[in-house]
Amino acid sequence: KIHDEQGLSKLHGVVNVEQPNCNLYSFTGSLLVSPESQTYSLGPSQLLLRDSQLCHTEFIHGLVVYTGFESKVMLNYSRSVHKQSRVDHMINKCLKWVLFGLLLWCCVCSSGMLFWATDSTDLPKSFGQSWYLQDDRSPPLNSIVGFFTFVILFNNLIPISLYVSVELVKAVQGVFIESDLKMYHAPKDGPARARTTSLNEELGQVECVFSDKTGTLTCNVMKFYKFSAAGVSYGQGTEEIGRMSGNQPANAEEDRMSEASETESSSKTEAVKF
């Protein structure tokens, strides 16, 4: 047994652990103490994960088994996924095809330029006197330069303004969402808030809503029911449903009492009439 730090400094042994993995709830290892040659098994209860906080403990002595990116927490780390609406996904997909068609058309035009420059039979006789067609570069080099020239000429095929138009439409949709009276919350006297407008069109495509945490889509309301202090009980101790179910026999009894009183009063009235 170790009672102080000096005894801990004299401790020698070997710790055998499993290979780094991303399972947070399993751990297998063994501790071999060299002087006594005694082996102790290690499990999840002896493992402290990264960023763990100890409660009701002043200090501990431990041994690091996983470091850096080999720790279980880092192995479970994943980059945040960029959320993209279906409209943006469709626009990007169409833009890829437009860009592919643009590059293909530029390749065809530059190839035609190369064939035109190398075929001397198709050149006019006044080609040498045409100063605006005169070029000392070789036809292949002219074809490469012509490819980028055609890219500049045909750049209008790429709808750059489409993204700007879509963002403006989403911004206007956010204004309509915040001014919609059907989404106005009367208890808090506040309208709906469009914190982000990048997924507006996804709202109309929601079919099922799942929630696994209280407070996400539900309201957290704490109510006082009952407690006991020094032998004295305070509070009703039942919910509204319990009170309603508990009042049914009482209400039935009250109804019977009221019927009896009405009968008695009616008989008295009849006696007075006679």
C-alpha positions, 0 to 999 in steps of 0.5 A: 500500500502507498501512503505518501509520495515517497512510497509512490516514487519507489513504485515500479511496474508496467501497464499494458493497455489496449490499442487506442480506439474511439470507444468511450465506455470500454477499457482493458488493461493490466498493471504489473507491479515489479517488486511483488510481481502482482498483476491488477486488472484495469477497467473503465472505472480506472480510466479518466478521459480527457477534459474530465472533472473530479468532484469531492476529491482533492488530488489523485495520482495517475499515469497517462496511457493515451496522449494527443490524437490517440486519446479516446476523445480526440478519436471521437472528434469529427469536423462539423458538417457544412449544412446545405439546402437542396436548392443550393445543392441543385444550383451547385450541381447545375453549375458544375455541368455548365462549367464542364460545358464551358471548358469543353466548348473552349477546347473545341474552339481552341482546337479549331483555331489550331487547325485553322492556323496550321492548314495553309490552304484555308488561309487567304492570300492576304494573310501576310499583309493582315497586320491584325492576324500577324503573329510570330508565335507557333500555332500550338502556343496560339491555341493555348492562348486562345483557350484562355481567350475563349474562357474570357469570351464565354464567361457569361455562361456562368450565372454569377448573379444567380447566387446574389439573387438567391441570397437576396430572396432568402433575406426577404424571406427572413423578413416575411418570417419575422413579420408573420402573425401566425408565428407570433408568440403571444405569451412572450410578446415576440415574433419568430426570429430568423437567425439564419436564412440559409435553410428557409426552403427546407422548412416546407419539406419537413415531414417528421420532427424528432427530439431526444432532449427535454428543452429542445422542443418542449418547455421546461416548467418547474412546479412546487407540489409538496415537501416536508420540514420538521414533520410538517407537510407543505403543498398539495402534493398532487398534479392537476390530473391527480387532483381531477381524478381524486375529486371525482368521488368527492364530486359524486358524493356532492352530487348525491348530497345536492340531489338529496337536499333538493328532494328534501327541499322539494318535499318541504315545499310540497308540505307547505303547499298542502 
